[in-house]
């Protein structure tokens, strides 16, 4: 019998799959090649389990460990840039820097298509081995239409190398105890990860050049899709890897750089685990329940931060978490030599700003004669000094109360009469303590009258009195931060919540603020101006990045230079140009100004020609060109100076000195809105506040500034 006759004599597959039957090509017989496994982990997304492939780099690392040390019970393989560990024997996937449910890991070779989202799902490792063995026999002996039953009573039929199907079991047949048959719609079965069109990343560079901690704002959700800080920072990290490949390609090819690691800092969960949610639930009205729950879970975070009790909890959580993450990172990367920066979104940026303004520069603390370390009697934050003060005032019996409240000299100077009353201090001792603090401040002010902070334009007699409790400017640490005001140790002035700010165990290189209300909070606290010579004690860089429609964002630079009006720096588009609608808008504006100036110039020349006295013909001929030239010059100078700001903007404007808060560089940077956003700025206001996590322009600015400190620049400067 010929091959064709034999093929015709063979029975056809089931009725459901006969139309899809394909003839096996002769050259496929007896050519078995082992399948290449790929490692996956399971993750619950939108209440649905999804199997996500490891990067090729991680999968190869896991496969190598699996083949070389199969019997090692304690074998752990770091994956995904060291942020996760895989316990190979237990097949578990564990997050190392944040809390996350442990997920399952599989070594995958065979897959079937899911019934809901058409995503491929891997079979269990044991059943995949059974499928692979059956496939090997079928292709070696060229004997197909093999039928297998999975542990879950599902039927898999291997018709040929290109047609393999999967049937769900029928429950009615199971109830009667009969064998399940191939019924219902068949689902495709694939062998090998290369056949399922999975999006497999290549992996991340092993070298880490810089570490950035990212602090979230109000609420547990950080973007318009209600995702957590971990998910948003994952997106931010992925965008940074993409920007490195496109804008730092030359440095990557020369192996000058690796990557920047971003780690999330979560303070919302610890705050709301203090029991405050239960207390709020008792007093929350039952109407519009979802809205009230949303307010309790998000907007109230702002009020929590303005409460001395919960402010202490928040700053302690943020600082301790960043210190913990830094220690853990060094433990997992012992050879790391790079720097650290911090970034905050919305309220998170204000928390970081307050933390940074209350850091102590160790180099200044060691040298008491340095300008910038003269903090006065209350500037050292010394608890022992409080004991001496109380002893001097014959109030030693109250020292235990101050010690219990962790009251150092800085906190003592902040105390109001209400604070002392809340601590249980009687009226007499309260009066003595407040009088002592007030007298000490007046003595220091008298000694420092001739030493006014740079940038304070107020005369000494116009400066606020110590009793006023107001702070017109955030000043240099070299004298008084408020230009002769009361509490010179606290850099953000009165109005800042009384808290014992913890110290970070590292000095951040740069502080990035996204959609930040820092300027508004400083103004509300009574700070009218920031001293141009002021800088954060341990951090020399500060960038305030915002979307033009962000309703929460405020500028910083006008607080440093209040007398000069100027625009924030426009962040260049990551493709190296302005967005087309902005270019069109500017072009139309320039065209309108040119037409206006030309029309005014023509009218002026015509009017002057009418009003000019008649000249002799010889004189007119001799002076005609000269008169027209001088007239044009006068017209251009008189018209363009007040009327054409757009044209002068094209020329190189002198750099604006915005003080030392960012080392002498610009601070405010505004993103370019998208074309669709320009149609209705109110409609996209919320999105403008939550857009930073996937903003290429924001990420590119961060990478540019970080790598600039290492002497590495972009491949092509953006315009």
C-alpha positions as CSV (number, residue, x, y, z in Angstrom):
1,X,0.0,0.0,0.0
2,X,1.3,3.4,-1.0
3,X,1.8,6.2,1.5
4,X,-1.2,8.1,0.0
5,X,-3.5,5.0,0.2
6,X,-2.3,4.3,3.7
7,X,-3.1,7.9,4.6
8,X,-6.6,7.7,3.1
9,X,-7.3,4.4,4.9
10,X,-6.5,6.0,8.3
11,X,-9.5,6.9,10.4
12,X,-10.2,10.6,10.7
13,X,-10.0,12.3,14.0
14,X,-13.1,13.3,16.0
15,X,-15.8,15.3,14.2
16,X,-14.9,18.4,16.1
17,X,-11.3,18.4,14.8
18,X,-11.5,16.7,11.4
19,X,-11.7,20.1,9.6
20,X,-8.5,21.1,11.3
21,X,-6.5,18.0,10.5
22,X,-3.2,18.6,8.7
23,X,-1.2,16.0,6.8
24,X,2.2,15.2,8.5
25,X,5.1,16.0,6.3
26,X,7.5,13.2,5.7
27,X,10.6,15.0,6.8
28,X,9.3,15.4,10.3
29,X,9.5,11.7,11.1
30,X,12.4,10.5,13.3
31,X,13.6,14.0,14.1
32,X,12.9,14.5,17.7
33,X,14.5,17.5,19.4
34,X,14.1,18.1,23.2
35,X,11.9,21.0,24.1
36,X,13.7,24.0,25.7
37,X,12.0,24.8,29.0
38,X,11.2,28.3,30.2
39,X,10.5,29.4,33.8
40,X,7.2,31.2,34.8
41,X,5.7,32.5,38.0
42,X,2.0,32.9,38.9
43,X,0.6,36.3,39.8
44,X,-3.0,37.4,40.7
45,X,-3.9,40.4,38.5
46,X,-7.5,41.7,38.6
47,X,-8.6,38.7,40.7
48,X,-7.3,36.3,38.0
49,X,-4.3,34.1,38.0
50,X,-1.8,34.9,35.3
51,X,1.4,33.1,34.4
52,X,4.2,35.6,33.7
53,X,7.5,34.5,32.1
54,X,10.8,35.3,33.7
55,X,13.3,37.2,31.6
56,X,15.5,35.1,29.4
57,X,18.4,35.9,31.6
58,X,16.6,34.8,34.8
59,X,15.2,31.7,33.1
60,X,18.6,30.6,32.0
61,X,19.9,31.2,35.5
62,X,17.1,29.1,37.0
63,X,17.6,26.3,34.5
64,X,21.3,26.2,35.2
65,X,20.7,26.0,38.9
66,X,18.0,23.3,38.4
67,X,20.3,21.1,36.4
68,X,23.4,21.5,38.5
69,X,22.0,21.3,42.1
70,X,18.8,19.4,42.0
71,X,19.1,18.0,45.5
72,X,19.9,21.3,47.2
73,X,16.9,22.0,49.5
74,X,18.1,25.5,50.4
75,X,19.0,26.7,46.9
76,X,17.9,30.3,46.4
77,X,18.3,32.2,43.1
78,X,17.9,36.0,43.0
79,X,15.8,37.2,40.0
80,X,14.4,40.4,38.5
81,X,17.4,42.5,39.4
82,X,17.7,41.0,42.9
83,X,14.2,42.2,44.0
84,X,12.9,38.7,44.2
85,X,14.3,35.3,45.4
86,X,13.2,32.0,43.9
87,X,13.4,29.0,46.3
88,X,14.1,26.5,43.7
89,X,13.2,23.2,45.5
90,X,9.9,24.7,46.9
91,X,9.1,26.4,43.6
92,X,8.3,29.7,45.4
93,X,8.7,33.3,44.3
94,X,9.3,35.8,47.1
95,X,9.6,39.6,47.2
96,X,12.6,40.8,49.2
97,X,12.1,44.6,49.6
98,X,8.3,44.8,50.2
99,X,5.4,42.7,51.4
100,X,3.8,40.5,48.7
101,X,2.1,37.2,48.6
102,X,4.4,34.3,47.8
103,X,3.7,32.9,44.3
104,X,4.2,29.6,42.6
105,X,7.1,28.9,40.1
106,X,7.0,26.4,37.3
107,X,9.5,25.0,34.8
108,X,7.2,25.1,31.7
109,X,7.4,23.2,28.4
110,X,3.7,22.6,27.4
111,X,0.9,25.1,27.3
112,X,-2.9,25.3,26.5
113,X,-5.0,28.3,25.7
114,X,-7.2,29.6,28.4
115,X,-11.0,29.9,27.8
116,X,-11.5,33.6,29.0
117,X,-8.6,35.8,27.8
118,X,-6.8,33.5,25.3
119,X,-3.7,33.6,27.4
120,X,-1.6,30.4,27.4
121,X,-1.5,28.5,30.7
122,X,1.3,26.1,31.4
123,X,0.6,22.5,32.4
124,X,2.1,21.1,35.6
125,X,5.7,20.0,35.4
126,X,4.8,16.3,35.9
127,X,2.1,16.2,33.3
128,X,4.3,18.2,30.9
129,X,6.9,15.4,31.2
130,X,4.2,12.9,30.4
131,X,3.2,14.9,27.3
132,X,6.8,15.3,26.2
133,X,7.4,11.6,26.5
134,X,4.2,10.8,24.4
135,X,5.3,13.4,21.9
136,X,8.8,11.9,21.6
137,X,7.3,8.4,20.9
138,X,4.8,9.8,18.4
139,X,7.3,11.7,16.4
140,X,10.0,9.0,16.5
141,X,7.7,6.2,15.4
142,X,5.5,8.6,13.3
143,X,2.4,7.2,15.1
144,X,-0.1,10.0,16.0
145,X,-3.6,10.6,17.3
146,X,-2.3,9.9,20.8
147,X,-4.8,10.5,23.6
148,X,-3.9,11.4,27.2
149,X,-5.9,12.2,30.3
150,X,-4.7,14.9,32.6
151,X,-4.9,14.7,36.5
152,X,-8.0,17.0,36.3
153,X,-9.8,14.5,33.9
154,X,-9.1,16.7,30.8
155,X,-8.4,15.1,27.4
156,X,-5.4,16.0,25.3
157,X,-5.1,14.6,21.8
158,X,-1.9,14.8,19.7
159,X,-3.2,14.6,16.1
160,X,0.2,15.6,14.6
161,X,3.1,18.0,15.4
162,X,1.0,21.0,14.3
163,X,-2.4,20.0,15.7
164,X,-2.7,19.2,19.3
165,X,-6.0,20.0,21.2
166,X,-7.3,20.0,24.7
167,X,-10.9,19.2,25.8
168,X,-12.5,20.0,29.2
169,X,-14.2,17.1,31.0
170,X,-17.9,16.8,30.9
171,X,-19.4,16.9,34.4
172,X,-22.4,14.7,33.6
173,X,-20.2,11.8,32.4
174,X,-18.1,12.1,35.6
175,X,-21.3,11.9,37.7
176,X,-22.1,8.6,36.1
177,X,-18.6,7.4,36.4
178,X,-18.0,7.0,32.7
179,X,-14.8,8.0,30.9
180,X,-14.7,11.6,29.8
181,X,-14.8,12.2,26.1
182,X,-13.7,15.0,23.8
183,X,-16.7,17.3,23.9
184,X,-17.1,21.0,23.7
185,X,-14.9,23.5,22.0
186,X,-11.3,22.3,21.7
187,X,-8.5,24.5,22.9
188,X,-5.1,24.7,21.3
189,X,-2.1,23.0,22.9
190,X,1.4,24.3,22.2
191,X,4.9,22.8,22.9
192,X,7.6,25.2,23.8
193,X,7.5,28.9,24.8
194,X,8.5,30.1,21.4
195,X,5.2,28.9,20.0
196,X,2.9,30.9,22.3
197,X,3.9,34.4,21.4
198,X,4.8,35.3,25.0
199,X,6.4,38.7,25.6
200,X,9.6,37.7,27.2
201,X,12.0,40.5,28.4
202,X,15.7,40.1,27.8
203,X,16.6,41.0,31.4
204,X,18.1,43.9,33.3
205,X,21.8,44.9,33.4
206,X,23.5,43.4,36.4
207,X,25.4,46.5,37.3
208,X,23.5,49.0,39.4
209,X,24.9,52.6,39.2
210,X,22.4,54.4,41.4
211,X,19.7,53.7,43.9
212,X,16.4,55.8,44.1
213,X,13.8,55.5,46.9
214,X,10.3,56.5,45.8
215,X,7.7,57.6,48.4
216,X,4.0,57.7,47.5
217,X,1.4,60.3,48.2
218,X,-2.0,60.0,49.8
219,X,-4.0,56.8,49.7
220,X,-3.0,53.2,48.8
221,X,-3.5,53.8,45.1
222,X,-1.0,55.8,43.1
223,X,-2.4,56.2,39.6
224,X,-5.6,56.4,37.6
225,X,-5.9,52.6,37.5
226,X,-5.8,52.3,41.3
227,X,-2.5,50.5,41.3
228,X,-0.2,50.2,44.3
229,X,3.1,52.0,44.7
230,X,4.9,48.7,43.9
231,X,3.2,48.4,40.6
232,X,3.7,52.1,39.7
233,X,7.4,52.0,40.5
234,X,7.7,48.8,38.4
235,X,6.4,50.8,35.5
236,X,8.8,53.7,36.3
237,X,11.7,51.2,36.4
238,X,10.7,49.7,33.0
239,X,10.5,53.1,31.4
240,X,13.9,53.9,32.8
241,X,15.4,50.7,31.2
242,X,13.8,51.7,27.9
243,X,15.2,55.2,28.1
244,X,18.7,53.9,28.9
245,X,18.6,51.8,25.7
246,X,17.5,54.6,23.5
247,X,19.3,57.7,25.0
248,X,22.4,56.2,26.6
249,X,23.1,53.6,24.0
250,X,26.7,54.6,23.5
251,X,27.5,54.5,27.2
252,X,25.8,51.1,27.5
253,X,27.8,49.7,24.5
254,X,31.0,50.9,26.1
255,X,29.9,49.3,29.4
256,X,30.2,52.6,31.2
257,X,26.7,52.3,32.8
258,X,24.4,49.6,34.0
259,X,21.0,50.7,35.3
260,X,19.3,52.7,38.0
261,X,17.4,50.8,40.7
262,X,14.1,52.2,42.0
263,X,12.6,50.9,45.2
264,X,9.1,51.8,46.6
265,X,8.6,53.1,50.1
266,X,5.2,52.4,51.6
267,X,3.9,54.5,54.6
268,X,0.2,54.3,54.1
269,X,-0.3,50.7,55.3
270,X,1.6,51.1,58.6
271,X,-0.3,54.4,59.3
272,X,-3.7,52.8,58.8
273,X,-2.7,49.7,60.8
274,X,-2.5,51.8,64.0
275,X,-6.3,51.4,64.6
276,X,-7.2,54.8,63.4
277,X,-9.5,53.3,60.7
278,X,-11.6,51.6,63.4
279,X,-11.9,54.9,65.2
280,X,-12.9,56.7,62.1
281,X,-15.5,54.0,61.2
282,X,-17.4,54.7,64.5
283,X,-17.9,58.4,63.6
284,X,-18.4,58.0,59.8
285,X,-21.9,58.6,58.6
286,X,-23.6,55.6,56.9
287,X,-24.7,57.6,53.8
288,X,-22.7,57.7,50.6
289,X,-20.6,54.9,52.0
290,X,-18.1,54.5,49.2
291,X,-17.3,58.2,49.0
292,X,-16.8,58.4,52.7
293,X,-14.6,55.3,52.7
294,X,-12.5,56.8,49.9
295,X,-12.1,60.1,51.8
296,X,-11.1,58.2,55.0
297,X,-8.6,56.1,53.1
298,X,-7.0,58.9,51.0
299,X,-7.7,62.6,51.6
300,X,-7.5,62.3,55.4
301,X,-3.8,61.4,55.0
302,X,-3.2,65.1,54.6
303,X,-4.8,65.8,57.9
304,X,-3.0,62.9,59.5
305,X,0.3,64.5,58.5
306,X,-0.8,67.8,60.1
307,X,-1.5,66.0,63.3
308,X,1.5,65.8,65.7
309,X,0.6,62.3,66.7
310,X,0.3,60.8,63.3
311,X,2.9,63.0,61.7
312,X,5.4,61.3,64.0
313,X,4.2,57.9,62.9
314,X,4.5,58.9,59.2
315,X,8.0,60.4,59.4
316,X,9.2,57.5,61.5
317,X,7.8,55.0,59.0
318,X,9.3,56.7,56.0
319,X,12.7,57.2,57.5
320,X,12.9,53.7,59.1
321,X,11.7,52.1,55.9
322,X,14.3,53.9,53.7
323,X,17.0,53.0,56.2
324,X,15.8,49.4,56.3
325,X,15.7,49.2,52.5
326,X,19.2,50.7,52.2
327,X,20.7,48.2,54.6
328,X,19.0,45.3,52.9
329,X,20.1,46.6,49.5
330,X,23.8,46.8,50.7
331,X,23.4,43.3,52.2
332,X,22.2,41.9,48.8
333,X,24.7,44.0,46.8
334,X,27.9,44.1,48.9
335,X,30.0,45.5,46.1
336,X,27.7,48.5,45.5
337,X,29.6,51.8,45.4
338,X,27.0,54.1,43.8
339,X,25.0,57.0,45.3
340,X,21.4,57.3,46.6
341,X,18.7,59.7,45.6
342,X,15.1,60.0,46.8
343,X,11.8,60.9,45.0
344,X,8.4,61.7,46.3
345,X,5.0,62.1,44.7
346,X,2.4,64.6,46.0
347,X,2.3,64.4,49.9
348,X,5.3,62.1,49.8
349,X,7.4,64.9,48.4
350,X,6.4,67.1,51.4
351,X,7.3,64.4,53.9
352,X,10.7,64.0,52.3
353,X,11.3,67.8,52.2
354,X,10.5,68.0,55.9
355,X,12.8,65.1,56.6
356,X,15.6,66.6,54.6
357,X,15.3,70.0,56.2
358,X,15.7,68.4,59.6
359,X,18.8,66.3,58.8
360,X,22.1,67.0,60.5
361,X,25.2,67.3,58.4
362,X,27.8,65.3,60.3
363,X,30.7,67.4,58.9
364,X,29.1,70.5,60.3
365,X,28.4,68.9,63.6
366,X,32.0,68.0,64.0
367,X,33.2,71.5,63.4
368,X,31.3,73.9,65.6
369,X,33.1,76.9,64.1
370,X,31.8,76.4,60.6
371,X,29.3,78.8,59.3
372,X,26.1,76.8,59.1
373,X,26.6,75.0,62.4
374,X,25.8,77.9,64.7
375,X,22.4,76.6,65.8
376,X,22.1,78.4,69.1
377,X,21.0,77.1,72.5
378,X,18.2,75.0,71.0
379,X,19.9,73.8,67.8
380,X,21.6,70.7,69.1
381,X,18.5,68.6,69.8
382,X,20.1,67.5,73.2
383,X,17.8,65.7,75.7
384,X,20.5,66.1,78.4
385,X,20.4,69.9,77.9
386,X,16.6,69.8,78.8
387,X,17.5,68.2,82.2
388,X,20.0,71.1,82.9
389,X,17.4,73.7,81.9
390,X,14.7,72.1,84.2
391,X,17.3,71.9,87.0
392,X,18.1,75.6,86.6
393,X,14.4,76.5,86.8
394,X,14.0,74.2,89.8
395,X,11.6,72.0,87.9
396,X,13.6,68.7,87.9
397,X,10.6,66.7,89.1
398,X,9.1,67.1,85.7
399,X,12.0,65.7,83.8
400,X,10.5,62.2,83.6
401,X,7.5,63.7,81.7
402,X,9.8,65.4,79.2
403,X,11.9,62.2,78.8
404,X,8.8,60.1,78.2
405,X,7.7,62.5,75.5
406,X,11.2,62.4,73.9
407,X,11.5,66.2,74.4
408,X,14.9,67.5,73.4
409,X,16.0,71.1,73.2
410,X,14.6,71.5,69.6
411,X,11.2,70.2,70.7
412,X,11.3,72.3,73.8
413,X,11.7,75.5,71.8
414,X,8.7,74.5,69.7
415,X,6.4,74.0,72.7
416,X,3.4,76.2,73.1
417,X,1.5,76.6,76.3
418,X,-1.1,74.2,75.1
419,X,1.5,71.5,74.4
420,X,2.9,71.9,78.0
421,X,-0.6,71.8,79.3
422,X,-1.4,68.6,77.4
423,X,1.7,67.0,78.9
424,X,0.3,67.7,82.4
425,X,2.7,70.5,83.4
426,X,0.9,72.9,85.9
427,X,0.5,76.6,85.2
428,X,3.4,77.8,87.3
429,X,6.1,75.6,85.8
430,X,4.6,76.2,82.3
431,X,5.0,80.0,82.8
432,X,8.6,79.5,83.9
433,X,9.5,77.3,80.9
434,X,7.9,79.6,78.4
435,X,9.6,82.7,79.9
436,X,13.0,81.0,79.8
437,X,12.6,80.1,76.2
438,X,11.4,83.6,75.2
439,X,14.2,85.3,77.1
440,X,16.8,83.0,75.6
441,X,15.5,83.8,72.1
442,X,15.6,87.5,72.7
443,X,19.3,87.3,73.9
444,X,20.2,85.3,70.7
445,X,18.4,87.8,68.5
446,X,20.3,90.7,70.1
447,X,23.6,88.9,69.5
448,X,22.7,88.2,65.8
449,X,21.1,91.5,64.7
450,X,24.1,92.3,62.6
451,X,24.1,88.8,61.1
452,X,21.0,88.8,58.9
453,X,20.6,85.9,56.4
454,X,21.6,86.6,52.8
455,X,18.6,87.4,50.7
456,X,16.5,89.0,53.5
457,X,15.6,92.4,52.2
458,X,13.7,93.4,55.4
459,X,15.4,95.9,57.6
460,X,16.2,94.9,61.1
461,X,13.6,97.2,62.6
462,X,11.0,95.7,60.2
463,X,11.8,92.1,61.0
464,X,9.1,90.2,62.9
465,X,9.3,90.3,66.7
466,X,10.2,87.1,68.5
467,X,6.8,87.0,70.1
468,X,5.0,87.2,66.7
469,X,5.7,83.5,66.0
470,X,5.8,84.2,62.3
471,X,8.5,83.2,59.8
472,X,8.9,85.3,56.7
473,X,11.6,83.3,55.1
474,X,13.2,79.9,55.1
475,X,16.8,81.0,55.8
476,X,20.3,79.7,55.8
477,X,21.5,77.5,58.7
478,X,24.4,79.9,59.2
479,X,22.1,82.1,61.3
480,X,18.4,82.4,61.7
481,X,16.2,80.6,59.2
482,X,13.5,83.1,59.6
483,X,15.5,86.4,59.4
484,X,15.5,87.2,63.1
485,X,12.4,85.1,64.0
486,X,11.9,82.9,67.0
487,X,13.0,79.3,66.2
488,X,16.2,79.3,64.2
489,X,16.8,75.6,64.4
490,X,13.8,74.6,62.3
491,X,14.5,75.3,58.7
492,X,10.9,75.4,57.4
493,X,9.7,77.9,60.0
494,X,6.8,77.9,62.4
495,X,3.8,76.0,61.3
496,X,5.7,72.7,60.7
497,X,4.2,70.0,62.9
498,X,6.2,69.3,66.0
499,X,7.9,66.0,65.6
500,X,11.2,64.4,66.3
501,X,12.5,63.9,62.8
502,X,14.7,60.8,62.5
503,X,18.0,60.8,60.7
504,X,18.8,58.9,57.5
505,X,21.9,56.7,57.4
506,X,23.0,58.1,54.1
507,X,23.2,61.5,52.3
508,X,20.9,61.7,49.2
509,X,22.5,63.1,46.1
510,X,19.3,64.5,44.6
511,X,15.7,65.0,45.7
512,X,13.0,64.7,43.0
513,X,9.5,65.9,43.7
514,X,6.6,65.0,41.4
515,X,3.4,67.0,41.5
516,X,4.5,68.5,44.8
517,X,2.6,70.8,47.1
518,X,5.7,71.9,49.0
519,X,5.4,75.5,47.9
520,X,1.8,75.7,49.1
521,X,2.6,74.1,52.5
522,X,5.5,76.4,53.1
523,X,3.4,79.4,52.3
524,X,0.6,78.3,54.6
525,X,3.1,77.7,57.3
526,X,4.1,81.3,57.1
527,X,7.3,81.1,55.1
528,X,7.1,84.0,52.7
529,X,10.6,83.6,51.2
530,X,13.4,81.1,50.9
531,X,16.9,82.4,51.4
532,X,18.8,82.2,48.2
533,X,21.8,80.8,50.1
534,X,19.7,78.1,51.8
535,X,20.3,74.5,50.8
536,X,19.1,71.2,52.3
537,X,21.7,70.1,54.9
538,X,22.6,66.7,53.4
539,X,21.2,66.9,49.9
540,X,22.5,69.4,47.3
541,X,20.1,68.7,44.4
542,X,16.4,69.4,44.3
543,X,14.1,69.2,41.2
544,X,10.4,70.2,41.3
545,X,8.7,68.4,38.4
546,X,5.1,69.0,37.6
547,X,2.4,68.6,34.8
548,X,0.9,72.0,33.8
549,X,-2.6,70.8,34.7
550,X,-1.7,69.2,38.0
551,X,-4.0,70.8,40.6
552,X,-1.8,69.7,43.5
553,X,1.5,71.0,42.2
554,X,3.0,74.4,43.2
555,X,6.2,76.2,42.2
556,X,9.3,76.8,44.4
557,X,11.4,79.3,42.5
558,X,9.0,82.4,43.0
559,X,9.6,81.9,46.8
560,X,13.3,82.4,46.2
561,X,13.0,85.3,43.7
562,X,9.6,86.9,44.5
563,X,10.4,90.1,42.5
564,X,11.1,88.5,39.2
565,X,8.4,86.8,37.0
566,X,9.8,84.0,34.9
567,X,8.5,80.7,33.5
568,X,9.5,77.2,34.8
569,X,11.9,75.2,32.7
570,X,10.1,73.3,29.9
571,X,11.1,69.6,30.0
572,X,12.1,68.6,26.5
573,X,10.2,65.8,24.8
574,X,12.0,62.5,25.0
575,X,12.1,62.3,21.2
576,X,14.1,65.5,21.1
577,X,11.6,68.2,20.2
578,X,8.5,70.0,21.4
579,X,5.2,68.3,20.9
580,X,3.7,69.3,17.6
581,X,0.7,71.1,19.0
582,X,2.9,73.3,21.1
583,X,5.2,74.1,18.2
584,X,2.1,75.1,16.1
585,X,0.7,77.2,19.0
586,X,4.0,79.1,19.3
587,X,4.3,79.5,15.6
588,X,0.9,81.0,15.3
589,X,1.7,83.3,18.3
590,X,4.9,84.5,16.6
591,X,3.1,85.0,13.3
592,X,0.5,87.1,15.0
593,X,3.1,89.3,16.7
594,X,5.0,89.7,13.5
595,X,1.9,90.9,11.6
596,X,1.0,93.2,14.5
597,X,4.5,94.8,14.6
598,X,4.7,95.2,10.8
599,X,1.3,96.8,10.7
600,X,2.2,99.2,13.5
601,X,5.5,100.0,11.8
602,X,3.8,100.8,8.5
603,X,1.2,103.0,10.1
604,X,3.9,104.9,12.0
605,X,6.0,105.6,8.9
606,X,2.9,106.7,7.0
607,X,1.8,109.1,9.8
608,X,5.3,110.6,10.1
609,X,5.5,111.1,6.3
610,X,2.2,113.1,6.5
611,X,3.3,115.3,9.4
612,X,6.9,115.9,8.2
613,X,7.7,119.4,6.9
614,X,8.6,119.7,3.1
615,X,12.3,119.7,2.3
616,X,14.2,121.0,-0.7
617,X,14.6,118.4,-3.5
618,X,18.4,118.3,-3.1
619,X,18.2,117.9,0.7
620,X,15.5,115.3,0.3
621,X,17.6,113.2,-2.1
622,X,20.7,113.4,0.0
623,X,18.9,112.5,3.3
624,X,16.3,110.1,2.0
625,X,18.1,106.8,2.7
626,X,19.5,108.1,6.0
627,X,16.1,109.2,7.3
628,X,14.4,105.9,6.3
629,X,17.2,103.9,8.1
630,X,17.0,105.9,11.3
631,X,13.2,105.8,11.2
632,X,13.1,102.0,10.8
633,X,15.5,101.7,13.7
634,X,13.4,103.9,15.9
635,X,10.2,102.0,14.9
636,X,11.7,98.6,15.6
637,X,13.1,99.6,19.0
638,X,10.0,101.4,20.1
639,X,7.6,98.6,18.9
640,X,9.4,95.3,19.6
641,X,10.7,96.0,23.1
642,X,7.3,96.0,24.7
643,X,5.3,94.0,22.1
644,X,7.4,91.0,21.3
645,X,8.4,88.8,24.2
646,X,8.2,85.7,22.1
647,X,10.8,86.9,19.6
648,X,13.3,87.8,22.4
649,X,12.7,84.3,23.9
650,X,14.4,82.8,20.9
651,X,17.7,84.4,21.8
652,X,19.9,83.1,24.5
653,X,18.5,84.6,27.7
654,X,20.9,85.1,30.6
655,X,20.7,82.3,33.2
656,X,18.4,83.0,36.2
657,X,20.1,82.6,39.6
658,X,17.6,80.8,41.8
659,X,19.8,80.2,44.8
660,X,21.6,77.2,46.2
661,X,18.6,74.9,46.9
662,X,19.5,73.0,43.7
663,X,23.2,74.0,43.7
664,X,22.6,77.1,41.7
665,X,20.6,75.4,39.0
666,X,16.9,75.7,38.0
667,X,14.4,74.0,40.3
668,X,11.0,74.1,38.6
669,X,10.5,71.9,35.6
670,X,7.1,71.6,33.7
671,X,6.1,68.7,31.5
672,X,4.6,69.2,28.0
673,X,0.9,68.4,27.9
674,X,-0.2,65.9,25.3
675,X,-2.3,67.1,22.3
676,X,-5.5,65.6,23.7
677,X,-4.9,67.1,27.1
678,X,-4.8,70.6,25.6
679,X,-8.5,70.5,24.6
680,X,-9.8,70.6,28.2
681,X,-7.4,71.1,31.0
682,X,-10.1,70.5,33.7
683,X,-10.9,67.1,32.2
684,X,-7.3,66.0,32.5
685,X,-6.5,67.6,35.9
686,X,-6.6,64.3,37.8
687,X,-4.7,62.5,35.2
688,X,-2.1,65.3,35.2
689,X,-1.5,64.6,38.9
690,X,-1.0,60.8,38.4
691,X,0.8,60.8,35.0
692,X,4.4,60.8,36.3
693,X,4.8,57.0,36.7
694,X,4.7,56.4,32.9
695,X,6.2,59.7,31.8
696,X,9.2,59.2,29.6
697,X,10.2,62.9,29.9
698,X,10.2,62.7,33.8
699,X,12.3,59.5,33.8
700,X,14.7,61.0,31.3
701,X,15.3,64.0,33.4
702,X,16.0,61.8,36.4
703,X,18.5,59.6,34.4
704,X,20.1,62.7,32.9
705,X,20.7,64.4,36.3
706,X,21.9,61.1,38.0
707,X,24.4,60.2,35.3
708,X,25.6,63.8,34.9
709,X,27.0,63.5,38.4
710,X,29.1,60.6,37.0
711,X,30.3,62.5,34.0
712,X,28.0,60.6,31.6
713,X,25.7,62.5,29.2
714,X,23.0,61.7,26.7
715,X,23.9,60.5,23.3
716,X,22.3,63.6,21.8
717,X,21.3,66.6,23.9
718,X,17.6,67.2,23.8
719,X,16.3,70.6,22.6
